[in-house]
Amino acid sequence: MGGLGPGIGGGEYLVIAVVALLVVGPERLPLLLRKLGNWVAKARGMANEFRSSFDEMARQSELDELRKEVEALRTGQGMHALGADADAAFREIRDDLNKPVNPPMLSAPDEWPDSPPVMAPLETPVAAAPPKAKPRATPARKAPAKAKPAASIKAASGKATPVRARKVDL
């Protein structure tokens, strides 16, 4: 469905625009289009208002119908007895559910067949004693390295620079 109605396409809109331009004139055409836009907006507003009120009435009637059904269920109106057959079926189901469960005893055959077994029994390995835990060796502490004398350290320029010794605790 198009803008103004069914069956109006781009070519028809072009013809309508040319006729409006010739009849009304270029100086009054913007005013005419503005008024036409206001009328279309009012028509859409009324249509939306009508649709929303119609939806509200439909929703209200559904709610009224549901209220009547709930009230009928509360008072017991419209409830019909199921009959003797249904009562008997329900009694039978209840009795079946309340019966104690006694599974049938399965008896073993008197003799095993003479055929050899499908799979030979697996031999169980003798459990070996768990390995003893080895005591953890503690690492020996190394002696701190001796500091080189300050006179032996030379800078990149070749001059000896004094170096302060730092005490390092290990």
C-alpha positions in Angstrom: 0.0 0.0 0.0 1.5 3.3 -1.0 1.5 6.7 0.7 -1.9 8.0 -0.5 -3.4 4.8 -1.5 -3.0 1.6 -3.4 -1.8 1.8 -7.0 -0.1 5.2 -6.7 3.6 4.9 -7.7 6.5 7.3 -8.4 5.2 8.3 -11.9 1.8 9.2 -10.6 3.3 11.3 -7.8 5.4 13.2 -10.4 2.3 13.9 -12.6 0.4 15.2 -9.5 3.3 17.4 -8.6 3.5 18.9 -12.1 -0.2 19.6 -12.2 -0.1 21.2 -8.7 2.8 23.4 -9.7 0.9 24.6 -12.9 -2.5 25.1 -11.1 -1.3 26.7 -7.8 1.9 28.4 -9.0 5.4 28.2 -7.6 4.9 31.0 -5.0 1.9 29.4 -3.3 3.0 25.7 -3.6 5.1 25.6 -0.3 2.1 26.9 1.7 -0.2 24.4 0.0 2.2 21.5 0.8 2.5 22.7 4.4 -1.4 22.7 4.8 -1.6 19.3 3.1 1.0 17.9 5.6 -1.0 19.3 8.5 -4.2 17.6 7.3 -2.4 14.3 6.8 -0.9 14.5 10.3 -4.4 15.2 11.8 -5.8 12.3 9.8 -3.1 10.0 11.1 -3.6 11.2 14.6 -7.3 10.5 14.5 -6.7 7.0 13.0 -4.2 6.2 15.7 -6.6 7.4 18.4 -9.4 5.3 16.9 -7.1 2.2 16.7 -5.9 2.6 20.3 -9.5 3.1 21.6 -10.6 0.0 19.6 -7.7 -2.0 21.0 -8.6 -0.9 24.6 -12.2 -2.0 24.1 -11.1 -5.4 22.8 -8.7 -5.8 25.8 -11.5 -4.8 28.2 -14.0 -7.3 26.7 -11.3 -10.0 27.0 -10.8 -9.1 30.6 -14.5 -9.2 31.3 -14.8 -12.6 29.7 -11.9 -13.9 31.8 -13.5 -12.5 35.0 -16.7 -14.3 34.2 -14.9 -17.6 33.7 -12.9 -17.2 37.0 -16.1 -16.4 38.9 -17.9 -19.4 37.3 -15.0 -21.7 38.4 -15.1 -20.2 42.0 -18.8 -20.8 42.4 -18.8 -24.2 40.7 -21.2 -23.2 37.9 -20.8 -25.0 34.6 -19.1 -28.0 36.3 -20.5 -31.3 35.1 -20.0 -34.7 36.7 -17.8 -36.9 34.6 -19.9 -40.0 35.1 -19.5 -43.5 36.5 -17.1 -44.7 33.8 -14.6 -41.8 34.5 -14.9 -42.4 38.3 -14.1 -46.1 37.8 -11.1 -45.3 35.5 -9.8 -42.9 38.1 -10.2 -45.5 40.9 -8.4 -48.1 38.9 -5.5 -45.7 38.2 -5.3 -44.8 41.9 -5.3 -48.5 42.9 -2.5 -49.3 40.4 -0.4 -46.4 41.8 -0.9 -47.4 45.4 0.0 -51.1 44.8 3.3 -52.2 46.3 6.0 -52.8 43.8 7.1 -56.5 43.8 9.7 -57.1 41.0 9.6 -60.7 39.7 12.6 -62.8 40.9 14.8 -63.8 38.1 16.1 -67.3 38.5 19.6 -68.4 37.3 19.8 -71.2 34.8 20.5 -74.7 36.3 23.6 -75.2 34.1 25.9 -72.9 32.3 26.3 -73.5 28.6 29.2 -75.7 27.6 30.7 -73.1 25.3 34.0 -71.5 26.4 33.8 -68.0 27.8 34.0 -65.1 25.3 36.8 -63.4 27.1 39.4 -64.9 29.4 39.5 -63.4 32.9 42.1 -60.7 33.4 45.0 -61.4 35.7 45.2 -58.8 38.5 48.8 -57.5 38.9 50.4 -57.8 42.3 50.4 -54.4 43.9 54.0 -53.2 44.2 55.1 -51.3 47.3 55.1 -47.6 46.7 58.5 -46.0 46.1 60.1 -44.4 49.2 60.3 -40.7 49.1 63.9 -39.4 48.6 65.0 -36.7 51.1 65.2 -33.3 49.6 68.8 -32.0 49.3 69.2 -28.5 50.6 71.4 -26.3 48.4 74.7 -25.2 49.9 75.2 -21.5 50.3 77.8 -19.9 48.2 80.3 -17.5 49.7 79.9 -14.0 48.6 82.2 -12.8 45.8 85.0 -10.6 46.8 84.7 -7.0 45.7 87.4 -5.7 43.3 89.4 -2.8 44.5 88.2 0.6 43.3 91.5 1.3 41.6 91.1 -1.5 39.1 87.8 -0.3 37.7 88.2 2.2 34.9 85.6 4.2 33.2 85.2 4.3 29.4 87.4 7.3 29.2 90.3 5.4 30.7 90.5 7.3 34.0 90.1 5.6 37.3 87.0 6.6 39.2 86.4 5.9 42.9 83.7 3.3 43.5 81.8 3.0 46.8 81.5 -0.6 48.0 78.0 -1.8 48.9 77.4 -4.4 51.4 75.2 -7.2 50.0 73.5 -9.6 52.3 72.7 -13.1 50.9 
